[in-house]
């Protein structure tokens, strides 16, 4: 029996139910051009390679000592990103690609996994104030974020693209097609920042999360949604009138890392050891095949880690 259509329909209803916590649209003002004085006085972030993490370690005792909560690994995740981190309407459990990595690390540490649904905008602050130990929420690794948190080695290489209505797919020719269009992305994400850069004539609209963007899209309040291909594939699976145009080129590379408190280096090292095991024992491939391949429809291998910090 084909269960994909009923599940997709159920997820679409779930998206509407989540609107109360996701529908928080915020028009984003156009960035002002910096004057010469401001530009010259800005100190650049020193970061040669943001994908470079700490070498793996199997020292579990040191890793456990870095946990903020005794006997628990508290992980911030998404609750509405279909196939990455979402609440399954059939049983209410949090599942997805990101969730599988959180489960693997908690199991290796020998502690209880405590999943907390958080927004993208809250990821860094919740790590810094000790509310959570780790973020597994499709978080892009970049130099600016390394100033605030520490990242694992890259566990997935996503790309930023655009989702539009099916009747607009054939005419989509890239960022220039977004001129005078309202384009939604969650606030405090690299997706929103990037669309402002590559499509300055677009009207960027911020929402609390991608569910908020999907609600706005379904109501006709925005014309397009931008985000990682992993996220957009999940949105398209929930809306029969939405599509990620296959002919489009990526807007940017979005390497995902698990994020930690900046000082929890031993925990990062241990997580890198677990990630390395998952790359070699087939666990990474199983997670990808289960959650992402049915929607992205491509065969890929896990990204090679880069160490040296």
N, C-alpha and C positions, 0 to 999 in steps of 0.2 A: 504494500500500500504506500502511495506517495504521500509523505508527511510534510514535504517542504512548503507546499502552498498553505496549509492550515497554520503551520508554525510562523510563516512570514506574515500572515494576516494577524495572528495573535500578537506578534512582535510590534506590528503597526499600531494595534490598540494599546499595547504597553507603552509605546512612544508617546501616545496622546496622554496617557495617565501620568507620564513623567513630566508633562508640560509644565505642571505647577512648579517644579524645581528646575526646569531647563529653559522655560520661555522667559527670558530676561534680556530682551533685545536692547542693545546700546549702540546708537549711531556713533561711529568713530570719527573724530575730527581729522581732517587732512593734516599730515605733519607739516609744520612750517619749516621753510628752508633755514638752516643755521647760518648766522652771519660769520664773517671771517674770524672774529674774535672768539666766538664760541667754538668753532671748529678747531682752531689752532690750540685752544686750551684743553680740549678733551683728551684725556689720557687713554691710549689704546689698551685693550686687554691683552696681556702677554699669554699667548697660547699657540704653540706651534701645531698641535694636532689634537683637537678635542676628542677624537675617538680613542686616544691612547689612555689606557687605564693602568691600574696597579697589577703587578704579577700575581698569579694565583697562589693561594696558600691553603693547606689542609688543616690548619690549626683551628679546630672547632672551638676549643676553650676560649681562645682570644676573641673569636668572632662572637660567641655568646656573651662575653663580657661587654661587648659594644651595644647590646640590646638595651633599649630604654625601659623595657617592661620584662620583669623576671619570668622566664619560662615561656615567653610569647614573642613571636615575630609579627609586629603590627604593620600591615602593608596597605598603603593607599592605592585604590584601584578605581576604575570606572565602573559604573553600574548600568550604563546605557549605550555602550559602544559595541554594537552587535559583532560577535565573533572575537573581539579583543578582550572586553570585560563587560559582561551584561548579566542582568538578572533573568534567568530562564523562566518564562511565564508558566512552564509546565510543572515546575517543582520549587520555584522561588530561589534556587541556588545561584550563586555567582559563578560564572563559567567563562571560558575563553582562552585565547592564546596567552595573554598576559597573566591570567590566573594560573595557568599551568606552571609558569616560571616561579611564581610566588609559592605554589605548593611544593615544588621540587626543592627550593632553598630551605623552607621551613622543615621539611622532612629530613634533609641532610643535617640540619642543625639539631634535630631532635627536640624541637619545641612546638608548641601549639601555634597554628596559623590563625591570625585575627585579621580579617579583611575589613577595611573601612572604605566606604564609597566616598570619594572626594571629587572636587572639581579640578580642572586643569589649573585654574588660577591659584588654588590653595596648595599646590604640591610643594613648592619650595618652603613656604612659611611653616607648614606642618612638620616638615623635616627639621627645620631650624629650631622650632620650639619644643621638639621632643614628643609630639603627639603620636607620630608614626616613626617606624624604623626604616622603611623602604617605600619607594614608589614604583609600582609596576603599572603604569598608565600611559602607554605609548608616548613617552617623553623623549623629545629630540635632544641629543647631546650637542652642545655648542660651547664656545669659549666663555660667553657671558655667564652661562649657567654654572660652569666649573668654578666661578668665583663664589658661588653660593652653596653648592652641593658637590658631592663626589659621585662619579658614575662608574658603573661596571663596564666591562667590555661591551661592545655593541652586540646585541642579540638579534636585531632585525634591521634591515635597510629598507625603509619605506621611501616613497617619493610623494611630493605634494602635487595634487591635480585639482580638477574642477568638476563638479557635478551640475548638470543642467536638466531642463525638461527634455523629454524625448523629442519633441517637435523642434527643439533648438539644437539638437546634437549635430546634425549635418552641417550647420552653418557655423559651428564653433571652430574658430581658427587660431585660438590662443588668447593670451591676455588682452590683446587689442579688441577682442570681441566683447569684453566686459565693460567697455566704455559706457558710462551713464547707467550701468546696471548695479543693482543692489546685490552685494556678495557677502554672504555670512560666514563667519568662523568664530570659534570660541575666543573670548577675551583672554589676554595673557598667553597667547600661543604664537609659535613661530609662523603658523599658517596666516594669521591675520597680519602680522608684520610683513610677511613676504608679499601678500597680495597688494598691500599699499605701495610696495616698491616696484613690482612688475606691472601693475595696472593702475597707475596714478589717476586715470580718468574714471575708475570705478568708484562706487559708493560703498565703502566697507561698513558692515553691520556686525557688531559683536553680540554674542549670546553667551549664556552661562556654560553651555556645552553643545555638542553637535545635535542632541535631541532638540534643544531650543531652536537650532538652525533648521532642522527638518520640519518642525511645526510652522515656522515662519515661511518656509518654502511651500509647504502644503496649503497654507492660507493665501499664498500669492503675495506675501509681504516682502519677499526677496526673490531675486531672479536666479541665483546660483548659490552653491555652497562650495567652499574650498577647504581642503584638508588633506590628510595623508591618504594614499590609495587604499590602505587597509580599512580606514574608517569609512571612506566614501563607498567602498564596495558593500559594506554592511548597510549603509543608508539606502543604496539603490535596491538592495534585496528586500527592503521593507516598503518601498514605494514603486508601484508599477509604472508610474509616469516619470520616474527619474532615471538618469543614466550618466555614466562617466564616459564621455566620448572617447572611443578607442584610438582615434587618430591623433589625440593631443600629445604633446611632449610634456615632460615633467617641468614643474616650476622650480623645484629644488629637490635636493636629497635630504632625507630626514632619518638619520641613523638613531635607532632607539637604544637607550641604556637604562638599566635599573638605577634609580637614584637613592642616595643615602646622605645622612648627615656628613658634612665635610670632614669631620674628625674621626668618623667610624671606618678608618682605613682597614683594620683587620676584618671587619664584616664585609667590606668590599672585596678584599682579597679572597675570602672564603666563597663569596657569591661567584667570583670569577672561576674558582675551582669547580663549582657546581655547573656553571654554564659550559665549561670545557667538557665536563663529563657528558652533558646533554648533547653536545655537538658530535661526540664520538660514539655514544652508545645507542643512538637512534631516537632518543627522547625528543630532541629538537625537531627532527623530521616528522615524528608522529604528531606533535603539536601543530606543526604547520599544515600537514595533510588533513588533520581533523577540522581545524578552524578556518584557515585562510585559503587553501588551495581551491576548494569548491567555488569560491567567489572571485578570486584573482585569476584562477585558471592558468597558472604557470607553474612549472617545476623550478624550484630554486634550492640552493644549498645554504647552510648556515654561514653567516659572515665570519671570516677569519678574525680572530682577536688581535688587538694591537696592545702591547704592554710597554712599560718603560718609565712610568712616573715614579 
